[in-house]
Amino acid sequence: MSSPHAVVSEEAGEVRRFWTGLGLPGLIDVHTHFMPERVLRKVWDYFDTNGPLIGGLEWPITYRKEEDERIALLREFGVRAFTSMLYPHKPGMAEWLNSWAADFARRAPDCLHTATLYPEPGVESYVRRALEAGARVFKAHVQVGAYDPADERLQQAWGLLAEAGVPVVMHCGSGPAPGRHTGTEPVVRVLARHPELRLIVAHMGMPEYEGFLDLAERYDQVRLDTTMVFTDFSEGFMPFPRRALPRIADLGDRVLLGTDFPNIPYPYVHQLQALERLGLGPAWLRAVCHDNAAELFSL
Ligand SMILES: [Zn+2]
């Protein structure tokens, strides 16, 4: 009988075979969730109750583990760098999350120091402070935060991020369920004012994949993360249109591996296999699973 540890090692072996087979030094995952324990527990509770923001879907969390175990697992997988995507759902929360994330990045130096923001008074100054403290990536959750990303109160913050060249991973698509301000239209307004903003569209904009591809083709600094896209789970309810595959092949230098670890209803390796089975070839996979992020974050 195999112990739980042996099962994990077997899984890590599968993940490692994927990237060693491509000749990579490891993976870079731009979309993983680490947040204060009680916030994460609330997120997990939400997934457990199949709430409306997850489209009422059955969503068993595969990696419901203690924080140190989750970090150890990513390292065992050979993830060289990851993020601590965290986000407020109300005012007055972002700064506290940012101080937690700064501390987390000190504790886990392979985590890219992450920060977040919300349309509220003072946002410009705490974004500036986070940048000065060394934040390397931001997360904006338009769906959960239920705000317009083109909100006037965020304009200076977007300007600061664009100027600093610090990317923002934005959940702006209407998956798994639409929010009040999800979809391409608000993002079009953000980019019209901040064309240099290094926007990473989370989940490739699921389900508005083609609309967000239009934006990536129009703006050089728009990128897409693969989080949950192409997996059996997502293909079951928001499939990526096959006709758009040549477009992501052409945008191969602007697609970045993201997974949503630990909040995923399947094993980590499935995301990698889901990318591999697209048949876009080893050069595309190398760029997406490592090289594009290595260049973006100078790793
Ligand atoms: Zn996520």
Residues whose N, C-alpha, C, O or C-beta is under 5 A from the ligand:
A	BS01	ZN	D260
